[in-house]
Amino acid sequence: MQRTGHHRAAALVERLAATDGPSPAFDWLASIDLSTRQLRVRGGRQAARDGVTVAVTGTVSSLDGARSDRPKEYDAVDVLDAYLQRGDALFPELRGQFGIAIADTRRDRVHVLRDPLGSHPLFYTRLPDRVLVAPQPRILLAEPGVSGDLNRAAIADHLCKRWPLRHETFFAAVNRLPPGWCATVSAAGLDARRYWNPVDDIDHIDYLDEEEVQRFPALLDLATARAFTGQQTGILLSGGFDSVSVAAVAVDLASRGCGPVPRAYSLGFAGLSADERPIQAGVARQLSLPFEMLDFDETVSPQGLMRLGLALNRGLDAPLFNNWYPAYLPLLALAREAGVDTLLTGEGGDEWLGTSPFLAADLLRGLRLPSLARLVATFKRSYDQTWPTVVRVMLWRYSLRPLLGQLAHALAPAAWDARRARRVVEATPAWIARDPRLRQDMYERALSSLAPASPPGGFYAREARVFLDHPLMSWLFEEQFAVGRPLGLRYVHPYWDPDLVAQVYRVAPERLNQGSRTKALIRQTVDARFPSLGFRRQRKVSATDYYADIVRREAPALAAELSDFRGLASLGIVEPKAAAALVTGRWDGTPRDVGLAWNLVNMEGWVRSRLAHAKG
């Protein structure tokens, strides 16, 4: 069913943007005394016994990892019982979207855990006498003694498309607890480290045999079933493999009594060169899913996507990351009206079902030239790119260049890494302020976060770790949480499920690309289930040009309202005249130019809202 006209994004944006303080939906705050290790918690669910206190926010769906094949929602008392039996060995077995604090007076320490892949945010700040932890920076910033100063170096790096430090936020006093990490407060102080990790210390991958690969469907079932712990499940249905495969599994689970049939929600883009609306509707029809589709242009009119994004910024603790989000808000409203409290997505399919192009470097280094040729052909068949572009990118950017860097690092490691860091800073645009202290901070950040030039497990394995650690993945989930939870919605991403990720990470790239197509683990299954919809030869649909056209049409007038860049200039981050000149000259450029200009305007809008909030 397609609706238009009546479900605008503007009212929802205003509702979300009007919230200056913490939302009651997740006003959870843990306070840990540094001298006594006493834990105090506001909100959430708590249980205590035998010298141990457990506080939970969010949803815990398993205490036994993949061994528990019937997910349910576990309470704080269940986590307490399991911890008393297993101690820290429990942590890697926890599944769900959660933050958990455990005070163990027997061992004089407090643990705080963020779920393995980070769907539930946690942030912390350290004061002289205590550590505070919460799901939103604004909860921490509302506490006495917590500075609201913005993080100049993080903002400057973001404007340069660099995100070097996984733990930092755009607030100087607030740190992110990364996905799969545990912060421990003991007599020795505060320490944070990974408690869940499918990647070994040297990035060596022990690939699965075919019998083990065949566990993939069962693990996808389990990952999807973990969404059925609520009342009603929905799915954001695109026309691609990932969300379609999740939808099919969810319907099968419902038929086996796992829960009610999910409801499907799609956004239709009439302007895309590859119109996915017939596929979206066809999948919903063949799966007999209750289906709602909204038209993109109708949902964002009359304000437009970019103005709505700037407005939504006012209610967020970081600039809007997913610029399409305002258009999806009416779909979220429809879902809530129908009783949906959990939304399934296909997020993670691109990261885990495909192969990193850096595999080309490993193949070239090993002189596996036929395999390299097959990899190049696979990328050509799976993505809408010309042969010259694919060959140039694969043979230079992803093979020869990293191998030359590996050789230089072997000859002079310290000098090569220093040169790499200097080149990063030298590439900083001229409109970033020439503040010597800021530039030095950016150099030190770049040097500390360089990817290994000579990774012991190879370049392909190195890139697999990037998906786990990159701040942008945390930021995406944090934004979904910040927007979804006030509306009463929880996101579940089966392809970001810890047990599925741990398995797919060890599937050999040749198996992932079987048949010279990416996503072989699901491509044949989806094509067989929907033979009339053309999945066998489907390529990845890119909305880059479509998005750039929207920005070119809407952004110049919005940029003119912010063109003095007084927010960023007041922090000493940009040279305002140079920034204004950049923006003015980029709207007719390439999609990359357009994106860079909007990134600057978007950040200026967010910074102004934060500075106004601090004054007011």
Secondary structure, 3 states (H helix, E strand, C coil): CEECCCCCCHHHHHHHHCCCCCCHHHCCEEEEECCCCCEEEECCEEEEECCEEEEEEEEEEECCHHHCCCCCCECHHHHHHHHHHHHHHHHHHCEEEEEEEEEECCCCEEEEEECCCCCCCCEEEECCCEEEEECCHHHHHCCCCCCCCECHHHHHHHHCCCCCCCCECCECCCEECCCCEEEEEECCEEEEEECCCCCCCCCCCCCCCHHHHCCHHHHHHHHHHCCCCCCCEEEECCCCHHHHHHHHHHHHHHHCCCCCCCEEEEEECCCCCCCCHHHHHHHHHHCCCCEEEEEHHHHHCCCCHHHHHHHHHCCCCCCCCCCCHHHHHHHHHHHHHCCCCEEECCCCHHHHCCCCCCHHHHHHHCCCHHHHHHHHHHHHHHECCCHHHHHHHHHHHHHHHHHHHHHHHHHCHHHHHHHHHHHHHHCCCCCECCCHHHHHHHHHHHHHCCCCCCCCCCHHHHHHHHHHHCHHHHHHHHHHHHHHHHHCCEEECHHHCHHHHHHHCCCCHHHHCCCCCCCHHHHHHHHHHCHHHCHHHCCECCCHHHHHHHHHHHHHHHHHHCCCCHHHHHCCCECHHHHHHHHHHHCCCCHHHHHHHHHHHHHHHHHHHHHHHHHC
